[in-house]
Amino acid sequence: MATKVVMEALSPTMEEGRVVKWLKGEGDEVSSGDVLAEVETDKAVMELVARGDGVLRKITAPEGTTLEVGALVGVIGAADEDIGDLMDGDGASAPKEKKAPKEEAAPAAPPADAAPTSTHAAGDRVKASPLARRMAQERGIDLGNISGSGPGGRVIKRDLSDLTTAAPGPDVSVTGPESQDVPVSQIRKTIARRLVQSIGPIPHFFLTVEVDMERAADARAELNALEEGGKISFNDIVLKAVAMALLQHRACNAWWQDDHVRYFNRVHLAVAVAVEDGLITPVVRDAHAKSLRQIAAEVRELAGRAREKKLKPDEYTGGTFSVSNLGMFDIDQFTGVINPPEAGLLAVGSIADKPVVVDGNIVVRKRMRMTMSCDHRVIDGATGAMFLKTVRRMLENPLALVW
């Protein structure tokens, strides 16, 4: 009996998918569990597998096609089986056609202003005074296009004094279409949808603190000098401090669930990672129970696979709190948008040398700003402030983090 191949929900938040590549072709024999195609979901490129045995009789969704979950992408059946009814009677959503960007013709250039009629025949030497020649050279003016008012048609200073022709600039002409429409990726669609769900309905408020990172910088340098495993970044140190602080402030390690708040006893940190066409947040599970080096190694590994679109759904879902760091881009301070249903996010800026007052003296210290985005339905101002105070205390006394 023939089997439909449909666009499956390959991640918990997937609503549609794009067929990236078919690994089986029409007429190929397949068995249940064989990988048929690669599909781009809202987070990663996943595998679409066969749910029956037989021959891949028909592919209904060519590579590059985007379909809603449940839509027909192919049919598996016996080699001589009639699959007409399966094709004609399918009630699944039709593929969303992705039309090639239409090339728009560049608008016609406006007619150029007519240049002054030349009074000089081709090949003739233009009659001009020495001053007029110097002015023309400085302004980039072709004397051949100037009608002289001097004796015998000679170009004089007066003929050039009112002209403002500038020297020719660089060629900025553009060939080809005026614009190009690029289809939105599945990741970018999800980001757009979730931003609308977050920034509007969630009552955000923000708390900013500045942290002295001198001792953290010294501790990092000493740890990295040991050459045990991979290098530890400042972001790894921040993640460890946040994880430990969340254990003490469960009110910030929570989800808003409409009719109740879910408080977590374990810390699963979602770490923002920039990818080619958007942002994804792989999750370091049980970050509170992992050492600084374990966190560093796991973040490196997850970030690498995130950029390759090879994360599994359970590796980017289930975060209880998020951290986003733009310090490597020299961003001093910023605010982040909460990723629902989480109730908080910490935005981390760059570390910079700044003049500060210590014991009545002005000294230069390494300083870093952090801004916490809070869902006011879950976190009050004082609650968020106490959490940030704990994070700052740990970063300024980093021995508490090294275990």
C-alpha positions in Angstrom: 0.0 0.0 0.0 1.3 3.4 -1.0 2.6 5.8 1.7 2.5 9.5 1.7 5.7 11.4 2.5 4.7 14.6 4.2 6.5 17.6 5.7 7.0 16.5 9.3 7.3 18.7 12.3 11.1 18.2 12.8 11.3 20.7 15.7 8.9 21.7 18.5 8.4 25.2 17.0 8.4 24.2 13.3 5.4 25.4 11.2 6.9 25.0 7.8 10.0 23.7 6.2 12.1 24.2 3.0 13.3 21.2 1.0 17.1 21.8 0.8 18.2 18.6 -1.0 16.7 15.3 -2.1 19.0 12.3 -1.2 16.7 9.9 -3.0 15.3 10.2 -6.5 12.1 9.0 -8.2 12.4 5.3 -8.9 14.9 4.6 -6.0 14.0 1.8 -3.7 13.6 2.9 -0.1 13.1 1.3 3.3 11.4 2.6 6.4 13.9 4.9 8.2 16.0 5.7 5.1 16.8 9.4 4.8 14.9 10.9 1.9 15.8 14.6 2.0 17.3 17.4 4.0 14.9 20.0 5.3 15.6 23.4 6.7 13.5 24.0 9.7 13.2 27.2 11.8 16.5 26.3 13.6 18.6 23.8 11.7 18.8 21.5 8.7 17.2 18.2 9.6 16.6 14.8 7.9 13.3 13.7 6.5 13.0 9.9 6.7 10.8 7.3 4.9 7.8 5.9 6.9 7.3 3.0 4.5 9.0 0.5 2.2 8.9 0.4 -1.6 9.9 2.8 -4.4 9.9 6.6 -4.2 7.3 6.9 -7.0 6.8 10.6 -6.9 8.5 13.8 -5.6 5.9 16.6 -5.4 8.2 19.2 -3.7 11.3 20.1 -5.7 14.4 21.4 -3.9 13.9 25.0 -2.7 10.2 24.5 -2.1 8.7 25.7 1.2 5.7 23.8 2.6 3.6 23.9 5.7 3.8 21.0 8.2 1.6 18.2 6.9 1.9 19.0 3.2 2.7 16.3 0.7 6.3 16.1 -0.5 6.3 12.6 -2.2 4.8 9.2 -2.4 6.3 5.7 -1.7 4.6 2.7 -3.2 5.1 -0.5 -5.1 6.7 -0.1 -8.6 3.4 -0.9 -10.4 1.0 0.5 -7.9 -1.6 3.2 -8.9 -0.9 6.3 -6.8 -3.3 8.6 -8.7 -5.9 8.7 -5.9 -3.1 9.6 -3.4 -2.0 12.4 -5.6 -5.4 13.8 -6.5 -7.1 13.5 -3.2 -4.4 14.9 -1.0 -5.8 17.5 1.3 -2.6 18.8 2.7 -1.5 22.4 2.3 -0.1 23.1 -1.1 3.5 24.1 -1.3 4.3 27.8 -0.9 5.8 28.7 -4.2 9.0 30.7 -4.0 9.1 32.8 -7.1 12.4 33.8 -8.4 13.2 37.5 -7.7 11.8 39.6 -10.5 14.4 41.6 -12.2 13.2 45.2 -12.4 14.5 47.3 -15.2 16.5 50.2 -14.0 14.6 53.4 -14.5 15.6 55.5 -17.4 18.2 58.1 -16.6 16.8 61.6 -16.7 17.9 63.6 -19.7 21.1 65.4 -19.2 21.2 69.1 -19.3 22.4 70.2 -22.7 25.9 71.5 -22.7 26.6 75.0 -24.1 26.9 74.9 -27.8 30.5 74.8 -28.9 31.7 77.5 -31.3 34.8 75.6 -32.1 35.2 73.1 -34.9 36.7 69.8 -34.1 40.4 69.9 -34.2 40.6 73.6 -33.8 42.6 75.0 -30.9 40.3 76.8 -28.5 41.0 80.5 -28.2 41.2 81.4 -24.5 43.1 83.7 -22.2 45.8 82.2 -19.9 43.6 83.0 -16.8 40.6 81.3 -18.4 42.7 78.2 -19.3 44.0 77.9 -15.7 40.5 78.3 -14.2 39.1 75.7 -16.7 41.9 73.2 -15.7 41.2 73.7 -11.9 37.5 73.2 -12.3 37.7 70.4 -14.9 35.9 72.3 -17.6 36.2 71.5 -21.3 36.8 74.9 -23.0 35.5 73.4 -26.2 32.0 73.6 -24.8 32.3 77.3 -23.8 31.1 80.1 -26.0 33.7 82.9 -25.7 32.6 86.5 -25.4 36.0 88.0 -26.0 37.4 89.3 -29.3 37.1 86.7 -32.1 35.2 84.3 -29.8 38.0 84.1 -27.3 37.1 82.5 -23.9 37.9 84.9 -21.1 37.5 84.9 -17.3 34.0 86.3 -17.4 32.8 83.2 -19.4 33.9 80.9 -16.6 33.2 83.0 -13.5 29.6 81.8 -13.1 30.2 78.2 -13.9 30.3 75.7 -11.0 31.0 72.5 -12.8 32.9 70.2 -10.5 35.7 67.9 -11.4 34.3 64.5 -12.6 33.8 62.2 -9.6 34.1 58.4 -9.6 31.9 56.4 -11.9 28.8 55.4 -9.8 26.8 53.9 -12.6 25.0 50.7 -11.8 24.3 47.9 -14.2 21.7 45.2 -13.9 18.4 45.3 -11.9 17.7 48.1 -9.5 16.8 45.7 -6.6 16.7 42.1 -5.7 14.1 40.2 -3.6 15.7 37.4 -1.4 13.3 34.8 0.1 13.3 34.9 3.9 15.0 31.9 5.5 13.1 29.7 8.0 15.4 30.9 10.8 14.7 34.6 10.0 10.9 33.9 9.8 10.9 32.4 13.3 13.0 35.3 14.7 10.5 37.7 13.2 7.5 35.9 14.6 8.9 35.4 18.1 10.0 39.1 18.3 6.4 40.1 17.7 5.3 37.6 20.4 7.8 39.1 22.8 8.3 42.8 22.5 4.6 43.6 22.3 2.9 41.3 24.9 5.8 41.0 27.4 6.2 44.1 29.7 9.9 44.5 29.5 11.9 46.6 31.9 15.7 46.9 32.1 18.4 47.0 34.8 22.0 47.9 34.1 25.1 47.4 36.3 28.8 48.0 35.7 31.2 45.4 36.9 34.9 45.6 37.7 36.6 42.8 35.6 40.2 43.3 36.8 40.3 40.2 38.9 38.3 38.2 36.4 40.8 39.1 33.7 43.7 38.1 35.9 42.0 34.7 36.7 41.3 34.1 33.1 44.9 34.8 32.1 46.2 32.4 34.8 43.8 29.6 33.8 44.6 29.9 30.1 48.3 29.8 30.9 47.8 26.3 32.4 47.1 25.0 28.9 44.6 22.4 30.2 42.0 22.0 27.5 40.7 24.8 25.4 40.9 28.5 26.2 38.4 30.1 28.5 36.6 33.3 27.3 35.2 36.1 29.3 31.8 34.9 28.1 32.4 31.5 29.7 33.1 33.3 33.0 29.9 35.3 32.7 27.9 32.2 32.0 29.3 30.4 35.0 28.5 33.4 37.3 24.9 33.6 35.9 24.3 29.9 36.4 25.4 30.0 40.0 23.5 33.2 40.7 20.3 31.7 39.3 20.5 28.9 41.9 20.2 31.6 44.6 17.5 33.6 42.8 15.0 31.1 41.5 12.5 33.9 40.8 14.7 34.9 37.8 15.0 31.3 36.6 11.4 31.0 35.5 8.9 30.8 32.7 5.7 32.8 32.4 2.9 30.3 31.6 -0.2 32.5 31.4 -2.1 31.1 34.4 1.0 30.2 36.5 4.7 30.8 36.8 7.1 27.8 36.5 10.2 28.1 38.7 13.1 25.9 37.9 15.5 24.2 40.3 18.0 23.5 37.5 19.7 26.0 35.3 19.6 25.5 31.5 21.4 28.5 30.0 20.5 29.6 26.5 23.5 31.2 24.8 22.9 33.5 21.8 25.0 32.6 18.8 25.1 34.6 15.6 24.6 32.5 12.5 24.7 33.4 8.8 21.0 34.4 8.5 20.0 35.1 12.1 20.4 34.1 15.7 20.1 30.8 17.5 20.3 30.0 21.2 21.9 26.6 22.0 21.3 25.5 25.5 23.9 24.5 28.1 21.9 22.1 30.3 22.6 21.9 34.0 25.0 24.8 33.7 24.9 25.2 37.5 26.5 21.8 37.9 29.3 22.2 35.3 32.8 23.5 35.8 34.1 26.6 34.1 36.1 24.4 31.7 33.1 22.2 31.0 31.0 25.2 30.1 33.7 26.6 27.9 34.1 23.3 25.9 30.3 22.8 25.6 29.7 26.3 24.3 32.4 26.0 21.7 31.0 22.7 20.5 27.4 23.9 20.4 28.2 27.2 18.7 30.2 25.4 16.0 27.3 23.0 15.2 24.8 25.9 15.4 26.7 27.8 12.6 26.7 24.6 10.5 22.9 24.1 11.2 23.5 20.7 12.8 21.9 21.2 16.2 19.2 18.8 17.3 15.9 20.2 18.6 16.6 19.3 22.2 19.9 21.3 21.9 18.2 24.7 21.3 15.0 24.4 23.3 14.2 24.3 27.0 16.4 27.2 28.1 15.4 28.7 31.5 17.4 32.0 31.1 19.3 33.6 28.2 22.7 35.3 27.9 23.6 37.5 24.9 27.1 38.9 24.5 28.1 41.5 22.0 31.3 42.6 23.7 33.4 41.1 20.9 31.9 43.7 18.6 32.9 46.6 20.9 29.3 47.2 22.0 29.5 49.0 25.3 25.9 48.4 26.4 22.6 47.2 24.8 19.2 45.7 25.7 17.9 42.3 24.6 14.5 41.0 23.8 13.2 38.3 26.1 12.8 34.8 24.5 9.4 33.6 25.7 8.5 31.8 27.9 11.7 32.7 29.7 11.4 35.6 32.1 14.8 37.1 31.8 17.8 37.8 29.6 21.2 39.2 30.3 22.9 41.4 27.7 26.6 41.7 28.1 28.8 44.5 26.7 32.5 44.9 26.0 35.3 45.1 28.6 37.1 48.4 28.4 39.7 50.3 30.4 37.9 53.2 32.1 39.0 55.8 34.7 37.2 55.1 38.0 37.6 56.2 41.6 39.1 53.6 44.0 39.8 54.6 47.6 39.7 58.3 46.6 42.1 57.9 43.7 41.4 57.9 40.0 42.7 54.7 38.5 42.2 52.8 35.2 40.2 49.5 35.6 38.7 47.0 33.3 34.9 47.6 33.4 32.0 45.8 31.8 28.3 46.7 31.6 25.5 44.2 31.8 21.8 44.9 31.2 19.1 42.5 32.4 15.8 42.4 30.5 13.0 41.4 32.9 9.4 40.2 32.3 7.6 42.4 34.9 4.9 39.7 35.2 7.5 37.5 36.8 10.4 39.6 38.0 10.1 42.8 40.1 12.7 45.5 40.1 14.2 44.6 43.5 14.2 40.9 42.5 16.2 41.6 39.3 18.5 44.0 41.2 19.4 41.4 43.8 20.2 38.8 41.1 22.5 41.3 39.3 24.2 42.1 42.6 25.0 38.4 43.0 26.3 38.1 39.5 28.5 41.2 39.9 29.9 39.9 43.3 30.9 36.6 41.7 32.6 38.3 38.7 34.5 40.6 41.0 35.6 37.7 43.2 36.2 34.9 40.5 37.7 32.3 42.9 34.1 31.3 43.7 33.7 30.3 40.0 36.7 28.0 39.6 35.7 24.5 40.6 
